[in-house]
Amino acid sequence: MFVVDEGLPFALLGYEGFLNRWAVSFNGGMGYYVVEPAEEFHSRQPPEILRILREKWPHLSPPFGW
């Protein structure tokens, strides 16, 4: 969820209940962002990136698996 009404000079995203379930991609140069289910984002990642993630952070186990 975006927090924009607390007088902050920027928007804030919370992790629990949002970022732990959704993938948020920002394109500041073109002025847009995309919010999609984490599983969809994960399914598009090349195998070599997923291999690197497993090697660097073997203790992580997302709900959709590595």
Biopython code that builds the backbone (N, CA, C, O; Angstrom):
import numpy as np
from Bio.PDB.StructureBuilder import StructureBuilder

atoms = [
    (1, "MET", "N", (0.844, -1.173, 0.000)),
    (1, "MET", "CA", (0.000, 0.000, 0.000)),
    (1, "MET", "C", (0.889, 1.237, 0.000)),
    (1, "MET", "O", (1.900, 1.275, 0.701)),
    (2, "PHE", "N", (0.534, 2.208, -0.751)),
    (2, "PHE", "CA", (1.261, 3.464, -0.783)),
    (2, "PHE", "C", (0.816, 4.356, 0.367)),
    (2, "PHE", "O", (-0.377, 4.461, 0.652)),
    (3, "VAL", "N", (1.758, 4.987, 1.013)),
    (3, "VAL", "CA", (1.459, 5.965, 2.052)),
    (3, "VAL", "C", (1.872, 7.321, 1.502)),
    (3, "VAL", "O", (3.057, 7.570, 1.277)),
    (4, "VAL", "N", (0.908, 8.185, 1.287)),
    (4, "VAL", "CA", (1.221, 9.508, 0.732)),
    (4, "VAL", "C", (0.619, 10.643, 1.550)),
    (4, "VAL", "O", (0.828, 11.813, 1.229)),
    (5, "ASP", "N", (-0.121, 10.317, 2.596)),
    (5, "ASP", "CA", (-0.820, 11.376, 3.320)),
    (5, "ASP", "C", (-0.216, 11.706, 4.686)),
    (5, "ASP", "O", (-0.867, 12.363, 5.498)),
    (6, "GLU", "N", (0.993, 11.273, 4.948)),
    (6, "GLU", "CA", (1.631, 11.539, 6.232)),
    (6, "GLU", "C", (2.584, 12.732, 6.166)),
    (6, "GLU", "O", (3.390, 12.924, 7.077)),
    (7, "GLY", "N", (2.506, 13.523, 5.122)),
    (7, "GLY", "CA", (3.374, 14.674, 4.994)),
    (7, "GLY", "C", (4.784, 14.318, 4.554)),
    (7, "GLY", "O", (5.686, 15.152, 4.629)),
    (8, "LEU", "N", (4.983, 13.094, 4.098)),
    (8, "LEU", "CA", (6.298, 12.684, 3.620)),
    (8, "LEU", "C", (6.555, 13.270, 2.233)),
    (8, "LEU", "O", (5.615, 13.455, 1.459)),
    (9, "PRO", "N", (7.810, 13.564, 1.910)),
    (9, "PRO", "CA", (8.108, 14.088, 0.577)),
    (9, "PRO", "C", (8.185, 12.980, -0.472)),
    (9, "PRO", "O", (8.583, 13.223, -1.612)),
    (10, "PHE", "N", (7.801, 11.756, -0.081)),
    (10, "PHE", "CA", (7.867, 10.616, -0.992)),
    (10, "PHE", "C", (6.774, 9.622, -0.617)),
    (10, "PHE", "O", (6.195, 9.700, 0.467)),
    (11, "ALA", "N", (6.501, 8.694, -1.516)),
    (11, "ALA", "CA", (5.528, 7.630, -1.221)),
    (11, "ALA", "C", (6.265, 6.473, -0.558)),
    (11, "ALA", "O", (7.460, 6.289, -0.787)),
    (12, "LEU", "N", (5.575, 5.703, 0.248)),
    (12, "LEU", "CA", (6.182, 4.621, 0.999)),
    (12, "LEU", "C", (5.371, 3.347, 0.782)),
    (12, "LEU", "O", (4.141, 3.367, 0.832)),
    (13, "LEU", "N", (6.064, 2.253, 0.544)),
    (13, "LEU", "CA", (5.422, 0.950, 0.400)),
    (13, "LEU", "C", (5.703, 0.117, 1.643)),
    (13, "LEU", "O", (6.817, 0.143, 2.166)),
    (14, "GLY", "N", (4.712, -0.614, 2.116)),
    (14, "GLY", "CA", (4.909, -1.508, 3.241)),
    (14, "GLY", "C", (5.223, -2.915, 2.770)),
    (14, "GLY", "O", (4.788, -3.327, 1.695)),
    (15, "TYR", "N", (5.977, -3.654, 3.574)),
    (15, "TYR", "CA", (6.357, -5.009, 3.193)),
    (15, "TYR", "C", (5.279, -6.027, 3.545)),
    (15, "TYR", "O", (4.752, -6.713, 2.669)),
    (16, "GLU", "N", (4.960, -6.118, 4.814)),
    (16, "GLU", "CA", (4.034, -7.155, 5.266)),
    (16, "GLU", "C", (2.639, -6.952, 4.669)),
    (16, "GLU", "O", (2.016, -5.907, 4.858)),
    (17, "GLY", "N", (2.169, -7.954, 3.957)),
    (17, "GLY", "CA", (0.839, -7.890, 3.361)),
    (17, "GLY", "C", (0.795, -7.264, 1.979)),
    (17, "GLY", "O", (-0.243, -7.289, 1.318)),
    (18, "PHE", "N", (1.910, -6.705, 1.539)),
    (18, "PHE", "CA", (1.926, -6.129, 0.188)),
    (18, "PHE", "C", (3.161, -6.591, -0.574)),
    (18, "PHE", "O", (3.059, -7.415, -1.483)),
    (19, "LEU", "N", (4.322, -6.067, -0.210)),
    (19, "LEU", "CA", (5.530, -6.400, -0.960)),
    (19, "LEU", "C", (5.948, -7.852, -0.796)),
    (19, "LEU", "O", (6.721, -8.357, -1.609)),
    (20, "ASN", "N", (5.464, -8.531, 0.221)),
    (20, "ASN", "CA", (5.787, -9.949, 0.334)),
    (20, "ASN", "C", (4.871, -10.814, -0.541)),
    (20, "ASN", "O", (5.039, -12.033, -0.595)),
    (21, "ARG", "N", (3.915, -10.196, -1.219)),
    (21, "ARG", "CA", (3.006, -10.942, -2.114)),
    (21, "ARG", "C", (3.003, -10.423, -3.542)),
    (21, "ARG", "O", (2.578, -11.126, -4.458)),
    (22, "TRP", "N", (3.464, -9.227, -3.733)),
    (22, "TRP", "CA", (3.409, -8.582, -5.043)),
    (22, "TRP", "C", (4.800, -8.156, -5.490)),
    (22, "TRP", "O", (5.658, -7.862, -4.657)),
    (23, "ALA", "N", (5.028, -8.121, -6.788)),
    (23, "ALA", "CA", (6.260, -7.587, -7.365)),
    (23, "ALA", "C", (5.933, -6.203, -7.910)),
    (23, "ALA", "O", (4.970, -6.029, -8.657)),
    (24, "VAL", "N", (6.733, -5.236, -7.533)),
    (24, "VAL", "CA", (6.528, -3.859, -7.980)),
    (24, "VAL", "C", (7.756, -3.446, -8.766)),
    (24, "VAL", "O", (8.870, -3.450, -8.242)),
    (25, "SER", "N", (7.550, -3.089, -10.025)),
    (25, "SER", "CA", (8.635, -2.646, -10.894)),
    (25, "SER", "C", (8.430, -1.174, -11.203)),
    (25, "SER", "O", (7.330, -0.749, -11.556)),
    (26, "PHE", "N", (9.505, -0.395, -11.065)),
    (26, "PHE", "CA", (9.434, 1.039, -11.323)),
    (26, "PHE", "C", (10.250, 1.379, -12.556)),
    (26, "PHE", "O", (11.353, 0.868, -12.751)),
    (27, "ASN", "N", (9.698, 2.243, -13.378)),
    (27, "ASN", "CA", (10.438, 2.792, -14.501)),
    (27, "ASN", "C", (10.364, 4.303, -14.354)),
    (27, "ASN", "O", (9.487, 4.957, -14.918)),
    (28, "GLY", "N", (11.302, 4.844, -13.585)),
    (28, "GLY", "CA", (11.298, 6.277, -13.322)),
    (28, "GLY", "C", (11.517, 7.113, -14.568)),
    (28, "GLY", "O", (10.958, 8.203, -14.694)),
    (29, "GLY", "N", (12.326, 6.611, -15.487)),
    (29, "GLY", "CA", (12.604, 7.355, -16.711)),
    (29, "GLY", "C", (11.374, 7.554, -17.577)),
    (29, "GLY", "O", (11.236, 8.580, -18.242)),
    (30, "MET", "N", (10.490, 6.585, -17.570)),
    (30, "MET", "CA", (9.282, 6.691, -18.385)),
    (30, "MET", "C", (8.067, 7.051, -17.542)),
    (30, "MET", "O", (6.980, 7.262, -18.080)),
    (31, "GLY", "N", (8.244, 7.125, -16.215)),
    (31, "GLY", "CA", (7.179, 7.605, -15.350)),
    (31, "GLY", "C", (6.049, 6.640, -15.052)),
    (31, "GLY", "O", (4.897, 7.060, -14.951)),
    (32, "TYR", "N", (6.351, 5.352, -14.909)),
    (32, "TYR", "CA", (5.280, 4.421, -14.556)),
    (32, "TYR", "C", (5.810, 3.322, -13.641)),
    (32, "TYR", "O", (7.019, 3.159, -13.475)),
    (33, "TYR", "N", (4.891, 2.579, -13.058)),
    (33, "TYR", "CA", (5.240, 1.403, -12.269)),
    (33, "TYR", "C", (4.235, 0.304, -12.588)),
    (33, "TYR", "O", (3.126, 0.568, -13.053)),
    (34, "VAL", "N", (4.651, -0.940, -12.327)),
    (34, "VAL", "CA", (3.810, -2.108, -12.577)),
    (34, "VAL", "C", (3.721, -2.903, -11.285)),
    (34, "VAL", "O", (4.738, -3.176, -10.649)),
    (35, "VAL", "N", (2.511, -3.275, -10.897)),
    (35, "VAL", "CA", (2.281, -4.132, -9.731)),
    (35, "VAL", "C", (1.669, -5.417, -10.260)),
    (35, "VAL", "O", (0.654, -5.394, -10.956)),
    (36, "GLU", "N", (2.299, -6.548, -9.920)),
    (36, "GLU", "CA", (1.810, -7.840, -10.396)),
    (36, "GLU", "C", (2.058, -8.895, -9.334)),
    (36, "GLU", "O", (2.903, -8.709, -8.459)),
    (37, "PRO", "N", (1.327, -10.003, -9.402)),
    (37, "PRO", "CA", (1.585, -11.077, -8.440)),
    (37, "PRO", "C", (3.045, -11.528, -8.523)),
    (37, "PRO", "O", (3.610, -11.626, -9.612)),
    (38, "ALA", "N", (3.643, -11.798, -7.375)),
    (38, "ALA", "CA", (5.047, -12.196, -7.333)),
    (38, "ALA", "C", (5.316, -13.432, -8.187)),
    (38, "ALA", "O", (6.378, -13.543, -8.799)),
    (39, "GLU", "N", (4.371, -14.350, -8.231)),
    (39, "GLU", "CA", (4.547, -15.574, -9.015)),
    (39, "GLU", "C", (4.711, -15.281, -10.502)),
    (39, "GLU", "O", (5.518, -15.924, -11.174)),
    (40, "GLU", "N", (3.953, -14.314, -11.022)),
    (40, "GLU", "CA", (4.061, -13.962, -12.441)),
    (40, "GLU", "C", (5.429, -13.358, -12.744)),
    (40, "GLU", "O", (6.060, -13.710, -13.741)),
    (41, "PHE", "N", (5.882, -12.457, -11.892)),
    (41, "PHE", "CA", (7.202, -11.861, -12.078)),
    (41, "PHE", "C", (8.272, -12.943, -12.021)),
    (41, "PHE", "O", (9.163, -12.991, -12.870)),
    (42, "HIS", "N", (8.182, -13.803, -11.028)),
    (42, "HIS", "CA", (9.150, -14.882, -10.829)),
    (42, "HIS", "C", (9.191, -15.816, -12.043)),
    (42, "HIS", "O", (10.267, -16.259, -12.443)),
    (43, "SER", "N", (8.053, -16.111, -12.620)),
    (43, "SER", "CA", (7.999, -17.070, -13.736)),
    (43, "SER", "C", (8.686, -16.544, -14.991)),
    (43, "SER", "O", (9.037, -17.334, -15.868)),
    (44, "ARG", "N", (8.888, -15.233, -15.101)),
    (44, "ARG", "CA", (9.543, -14.650, -16.285)),
    (44, "ARG", "C", (11.061, -14.535, -16.140)),
    (44, "ARG", "O", (11.747, -14.176, -17.097)),
    (45, "GLN", "N", (11.586, -14.833, -14.959)),
    (45, "GLN", "CA", (13.010, -14.656, -14.734)),
    (45, "GLN", "C", (13.807, -15.769, -15.408)),
    (45, "GLN", "O", (13.412, -16.934, -15.361)),
    (46, "PRO", "N", (14.931, -15.411, -16.037)),
    (46, "PRO", "CA", (15.765, -16.428, -16.693)),
    (46, "PRO", "C", (16.336, -17.414, -15.677)),
    (46, "PRO", "O", (16.588, -17.037, -14.532)),
    (47, "PRO", "N", (16.541, -18.651, -16.069)),
    (47, "PRO", "CA", (17.054, -19.678, -15.153)),
    (47, "PRO", "C", (18.361, -19.281, -14.470)),
    (47, "PRO", "O", (18.572, -19.621, -13.306)),
    (48, "GLU", "N", (19.236, -18.571, -15.170)),
    (48, "GLU", "CA", (20.515, -18.216, -14.554)),
    (48, "GLU", "C", (20.340, -17.234, -13.395)),
    (48, "GLU", "O", (21.115, -17.271, -12.440)),
    (49, "ILE", "N", (19.344, -16.365, -13.463)),
    (49, "ILE", "CA", (19.086, -15.448, -12.352)),
    (49, "ILE", "C", (18.548, -16.227, -11.156)),
    (49, "ILE", "O", (18.948, -15.975, -10.019)),
    (50, "LEU", "N", (17.658, -17.159, -11.404)),
    (50, "LEU", "CA", (17.115, -17.966, -10.316)),
    (50, "LEU", "C", (18.209, -18.818, -9.680)),
    (50, "LEU", "O", (18.203, -19.014, -8.465)),
    (51, "ARG", "N", (19.144, -19.324, -10.475)),
    (51, "ARG", "CA", (20.261, -20.102, -9.941)),
    (51, "ARG", "C", (21.119, -19.230, -9.025)),
    (51, "ARG", "O", (21.510, -19.665, -7.942)),
    (52, "ILE", "N", (21.408, -18.021, -9.450)),
    (52, "ILE", "CA", (22.213, -17.099, -8.637)),
    (52, "ILE", "C", (21.487, -16.788, -7.324)),
    (52, "ILE", "O", (22.116, -16.767, -6.266)),
    (53, "LEU", "N", (20.195, -16.551, -7.377)),
    (53, "LEU", "CA", (19.433, -16.288, -6.158)),
    (53, "LEU", "C", (19.513, -17.463, -5.187)),
    (53, "LEU", "O", (19.718, -17.273, -3.988)),
    (54, "ARG", "N", (19.351, -18.680, -5.710)),
    (54, "ARG", "CA", (19.434, -19.875, -4.857)),
    (54, "ARG", "C", (20.814, -20.012, -4.226)),
    (54, "ARG", "O", (20.933, -20.390, -3.060)),
    (55, "GLU", "N", (21.864, -19.702, -5.000)),
    (55, "GLU", "CA", (23.232, -19.823, -4.482)),
    (55, "GLU", "C", (23.529, -18.772, -3.416)),
    (55, "GLU", "O", (24.146, -19.082, -2.397)),
    (56, "LYS", "N", (23.101, -17.548, -3.640)),
    (56, "LYS", "CA", (23.411, -16.457, -2.712)),
    (56, "LYS", "C", (22.544, -16.495, -1.453)),
    (56, "LYS", "O", (23.009, -16.141, -0.369)),
    (57, "TRP", "N", (21.310, -16.914, -1.590)),
    (57, "TRP", "CA", (20.377, -16.912, -0.466)),
    (57, "TRP", "C", (19.660, -18.261, -0.371)),
    (57, "TRP", "O", (18.452, -18.335, -0.593)),
    (58, "PRO", "N", (20.399, -19.330, -0.042)),
    (58, "PRO", "CA", (19.783, -20.666, -0.009)),
    (58, "PRO", "C", (18.717, -20.822, 1.074)),
    (58, "PRO", "O", (17.864, -21.704, 0.979)),
    (59, "HIS", "N", (18.758, -19.972, 2.103)),
    (59, "HIS", "CA", (17.786, -20.084, 3.193)),
    (59, "HIS", "C", (16.411, -19.515, 2.806)),
    (59, "HIS", "O", (15.421, -19.768, 3.492)),
    (60, "LEU", "N", (16.352, -18.760, 1.725)),
    (60, "LEU", "CA", (15.064, -18.199, 1.299)),
    (60, "LEU", "C", (14.249, -19.257, 0.577)),
    (60, "LEU", "O", (14.783, -20.047, -0.202)),
    (61, "SER", "N", (12.971, -19.263, 0.839)),
    (61, "SER", "CA", (12.086, -20.186, 0.134)),
    (61, "SER", "C", (10.749, -19.498, -0.090)),
    (61, "SER", "O", (9.817, -19.682, 0.692)),
    (62, "PRO", "N", (10.648, -18.702, -1.159)),
    (62, "PRO", "CA", (9.385, -18.030, -1.444)),
    (62, "PRO", "C", (8.234, -19.022, -1.546)),
    (62, "PRO", "O", (8.457, -20.196, -1.840)),
    (63, "PRO", "N", (7.035, -18.579, -1.315)),
    (63, "PRO", "CA", (5.882, -19.483, -1.369)),
    (63, "PRO", "C", (5.703, -20.139, -2.737)),
    (63, "PRO", "O", (5.101, -21.208, -2.830)),
    (64, "PHE", "N", (6.207, -19.524, -3.780)),
    (64, "PHE", "CA", (6.089, -20.090, -5.112)),
    (64, "PHE", "C", (7.305, -20.925, -5.484)),
    (64, "PHE", "O", (7.377, -21.433, -6.603)),
    (65, "GLY", "N", (8.255, -21.078, -4.581)),
    (65, "GLY", "CA", (9.416, -21.939, -4.807)),
    (65, "GLY", "C", (10.496, -21.306, -5.658)),
    (65, "GLY", "O", (10.250, -20.318, -6.349)),
    (66, "TRP", "N", (11.666, -21.860, -5.611)),
    (66, "TRP", "CA", (12.787, -21.418, -6.433)),
    (66, "TRP", "C", (12.789, -22.279, -7.656)),
    (66, "TRP", "O", (13.644, -22.112, -8.526)),
]
sb = StructureBuilder()
sb.init_structure("model")
sb.init_model(0)
sb.init_chain("A")
sb.init_seg("    ")
for serial, (resi, resn, name, xyz) in enumerate(atoms, 1):
    if name == "N":
        sb.init_residue(resn, " ", resi, " ")
    sb.init_atom(name, np.array(xyz, "f"), 0.0, 1.0, " ", f" {name:<3s}", serial, name[0])
structure = sb.get_structure()
